[in-house]
Amino acid sequence: MRNLACMAEGESAFVAGLASTGLIRRRLQDLGLIEGTRVDCLQKSPAGDPVAYGIRGAVVALRGEDASTVLVR
């Protein structure tokens, strides 16, 4: 298992869980990052942070700090 921030551009994975707590956990869940959801790494910014992910038909940009708390398989 690894985290969302380690994904390469063009790669897909499935959410295995969240390692965050509190408000950020709730926000990630509201964005659709729940266990079993497919996530596609669409595009990394030139500086590498944030990264655009495809989640349930929406494009969401996440900072590396937040993406590292999303565990994927």
C-alpha positions in Angstrom: 0.0 0.0 0.0 1.2 3.6 -0.7 -0.2 7.1 -0.6 -1.9 9.2 -3.3 1.1 11.6 -3.5 3.3 8.8 -4.8 1.2 8.2 -7.9 2.7 9.0 -11.3 0.9 11.1 -13.9 -1.5 8.9 -15.9 -1.7 6.2 -13.1 -4.9 4.9 -11.5 -5.5 3.4 -8.1 -8.2 2.7 -5.6 -8.6 4.3 -2.2 -7.8 1.9 0.6 -8.3 4.3 3.5 -7.5 7.7 5.0 -4.7 8.4 7.6 -6.0 11.9 8.4 -8.2 13.0 11.2 -10.6 15.9 12.0 -11.7 18.4 9.4 -9.3 17.4 6.7 -10.6 13.8 6.9 -14.1 15.0 6.5 -13.2 17.3 3.6 -11.5 14.4 1.8 -14.5 12.2 2.3 -16.8 15.0 1.0 -14.6 15.1 -2.2 -15.4 11.4 -2.7 -12.2 9.8 -1.3 -13.8 6.8 0.4 -12.7 3.2 0.4 -13.0 1.6 -3.0 -13.2 4.8 -5.1 -11.0 4.9 -8.2 -8.6 7.8 -8.4 -6.7 8.9 -11.6 -3.6 11.1 -11.4 -4.3 13.5 -14.2 -1.7 16.2 -14.1 1.1 17.5 -11.9 1.8 21.2 -11.8 5.3 22.3 -13.0 6.4 22.7 -9.4 4.9 19.3 -8.5 2.3 20.6 -6.0 -0.7 20.6 -6.2 -1.7 17.7 -8.4 -5.0 17.2 -10.3 -6.8 14.0 -9.7 -9.9 12.6 -11.3 -12.4 11.4 -8.6 -15.9 10.2 -9.5 -16.1 12.3 -12.7 -14.7 15.5 -11.1 -11.2 17.0 -11.3 -9.8 17.9 -7.8 -6.5 19.5 -7.1 -4.9 18.4 -3.8 -1.7 19.6 -2.0 0.9 16.9 -1.4 0.5 17.3 2.3 -3.2 16.2 2.0 -2.7 13.7 -0.7 -0.1 11.9 1.4 -2.8 11.0 3.9 -4.9 9.1 1.3 -3.8 5.4 1.2 -4.2 3.7 -2.2 -3.8 0.2 -3.6 
